[in-house]
Amino acid sequence: MSLFFRFLIGFSLICFFYFSGEMLVRVASIPLPGTLMGLLMLLAWQFFRRKTPMLLLAGGTPILKHMAMLFVPAVLGVGVYWQEISENITGIALAIIVSTAISLGISAWIAQKILQSVVVKDDS
């Protein structure tokens, strides 16, 4: 199968989970963004498969290579709303610093628990 068709199938798979998440959020009135729900569904599917399908890799790799380009709208939004941002810069900076510290702490704690369970299983 050619590289283009593998990319097309993999990208279609990513889009399937994206739209499934959007639909599930709207139908079930779940208070989460549809994109996040689709991402969680894709993650759960990969956990059940226990490996990443090559087609999914073929569909996701070109997107990841150009990830910086996908942030251009957010950066432009900051420029457009700079007046409001500059008025609230202290609160925004504090929220970013605190949420980053909490996220890093929780991630480190989870990683430590996972690594401890792996070490315990290896010792058995």
ZIQUI-V437457 format. One record per residue. N is the residue number from 1. RES is the residue in one small letter. OMEGA is omega as a letter, one per 20 degrees, with the letter a starting at -180 (none if undefined). NEAR is the number of other C-alpha atoms within 12 Angstrom. D_LAST is the distance of its C-alpha to the last C-alpha in Angstrom with 1 decimal. Layout:
N_RES_OMEGA_NEAR_D_LAST, N_RES_OMEGA_NEAR_D_LAST
This chain:
1_m_a_11_43.6, 2_s_a_10_45.3, 3_l_a_17_43.6, 4_f_a_14_46.0, 5_f_r_15_45.1, 6_r_r_22_41.4, 7_f_a_24_42.1, 8_l_r_24_44.3, 9_i_r_23_41.8, 10_g_r_26_39.0, 11_f_r_26_41.3, 12_s_r_21_42.4, 13_l_r_28_38.9, 14_i_r_32_38.6, 15_c_r_23_42.0, 16_f_r_23_41.0, 17_f_r_28_38.2, 18_y_a_25_40.5, 19_f_r_23_43.3, 20_s_r_26_41.0, 21_g_r_29_39.8, 22_e_a_26_43.4, 23_m_a_21_44.5, 24_l_r_24_41.8, 25_v_a_22_42.6, 26_r_a_17_46.3, 27_v_a_12_46.1, 28_a_a_14_43.6, 29_s_r_14_45.0, 30_i_a_15_41.7, 31_p_r_15_42.3, 32_l_r_18_40.3, 33_p_a_20_41.7, 34_g_r_25_41.7, 35_t_r_24_40.3, 36_l_r_22_37.2, 37_m_r_27_36.7, 38_g_r_26_37.1, 39_l_r_24_34.5, 40_l_r_23_32.0, 41_m_r_26_32.8, 42_l_r_27_32.2, 43_l_r_21_28.9, 44_a_r_16_27.8, 45_w_r_19_29.1, 46_q_r_20_27.1, 47_f_r_13_23.8, 48_f_r_12_24.6, 49_r_r_11_25.5, 50_r_r_10_22.3, 51_k_r_15_24.6, 52_t_r_19_28.0, 53_p_a_22_30.9, 54_m_r_19_33.1, 55_l_r_24_36.1, 56_l_r_29_34.8, 57_l_r_24_34.2, 58_a_r_27_37.7, 59_g_a_26_39.2, 60_g_a_25_37.4, 61_t_r_20_37.7, 62_p_r_20_41.5, 63_i_a_19_41.4, 64_l_r_15_38.9, 65_k_a_12_41.0, 66_h_a_12_43.9, 67_m_a_13_42.1, 68_a_r_13_44.5, 69_m_a_14_47.4, 70_l_r_13_46.0, 71_f_a_13_46.2, 72_v_r_13_50.0, 73_p_r_13_51.1, 74_a_r_13_49.1, 75_v_r_14_50.6, 76_l_r_13_54.0, 77_g_r_14_53.5, 78_v_r_16_52.9, 79_g_a_14_56.2, 80_v_a_13_58.1, 81_y_a_15_57.0, 82_w_r_14_57.1, 83_q_r_12_59.8, 84_e_a_15_57.6, 85_i_a_16_54.5, 86_s_r_15_56.5, 87_e_a_12_57.8, 88_n_a_14_54.2, 89_i_a_16_52.4, 90_t_r_13_51.3, 91_g_r_15_49.5, 92_i_r_15_48.1, 93_a_r_15_46.7, 94_l_r_13_45.3, 95_a_r_15_43.6, 96_i_a_15_42.1, 97_i_a_14_40.8, 98_v_a_14_39.4, 99_s_r_16_37.7, 100_t_r_14_36.3, 101_a_r_14_34.8, 102_i_r_14_33.4, 103_s_r_15_31.9, 104_l_r_15_30.4, 105_g_r_14_28.9, 106_i_r_14_27.4, 107_s_r_15_26.1, 108_a_r_14_24.5, 109_w_r_14_22.9, 110_i_r_14_21.5, 111_a_r_14_20.2, 112_q_r_14_18.6, 113_k_r_14_16.8, 114_i_a_14_15.7, 115_l_r_14_14.5, 116_q_r_14_12.6, 117_s_r_14_10.8, 118_v_r_13_10.1, 119_v_r_12_8.8, 120_v_r_11_6.5, 121_k_r_10_5.3, 122_d_r_9_5.5, 123_d_a_8_3.8, 124_s_none_7_0.0
